[in-house]
Amino acid sequence: MKVKVYNKSGKSETTITVADDIFGKKWNDQLMAQAIRVFLANRKPAMANTLGRGEVRGGGRKPWRQKGTGRARVGSNRSPIWRGGGITFGPTLLRNRSLAIPKKMRLGARNIALSQKVTEKMLFAVKGIEKISRKELVTLLEKLDILGKRILLITEKNQTSLIRTARNMVGITVIGRDSLNTYDLLSNHAVLASEDVVKSIK
């Protein structure tokens, strides 16, 4: 599998050979849907939290005596059947609602998303992008005809200059190579990375 390498002026210079088992995968609807569902479910924070009968206020004493009143027996006004009482089987922050997917499936879905970008010719390997200025980056995006589109910029930890250049630009999402995931690849129109980063994706 060949991927074109561009210079900072947006001109294609050479090509690099990438692994077919990463950049040459066929689309799989079921796997992609499962990977996206798990990612979105785990990204959503647990916010709903209800109080059980042992957590709500009140209920320190028995509301009325056990016998002789003609009313039903009751031991606490925190009972779930009382208004203002605790909630039975309600959502709590202690419950683990995260979903899991096997590593092989997660990486397989990521590879399919990368392969889709190669098929659409929306994966751009740029030589020397590590030390690009903001003005040069805008010019590059214009030359590649992706200015104004949603762009995923994949970086390494040591590419601090590139991260500072692009992190506040509208429409560009900066992500580390080790954090690359299926959702971000599919939710952006184009993928931009240095030549070394594209070669190092495993």
Secondary structure, DSSP 4 states (H G I P E B T S, - for coil): -EEEEE-TTS-EEEEEE--HHHHSPPP-HHHHHHHHHHHHHHHS--------TTTSS---S-SS-SSSSSSPP-S-TTSTTSTT-PPSS---TTS-------HHHHHHHHHHHHHHHHHTT-EEEETTGGG--HHHHHHHHHHTT-TTS-EEEEE-TT-HHHHHHHTTSTTEEEEEGGG--HHHHHHSSEEEEEHHHHHH--
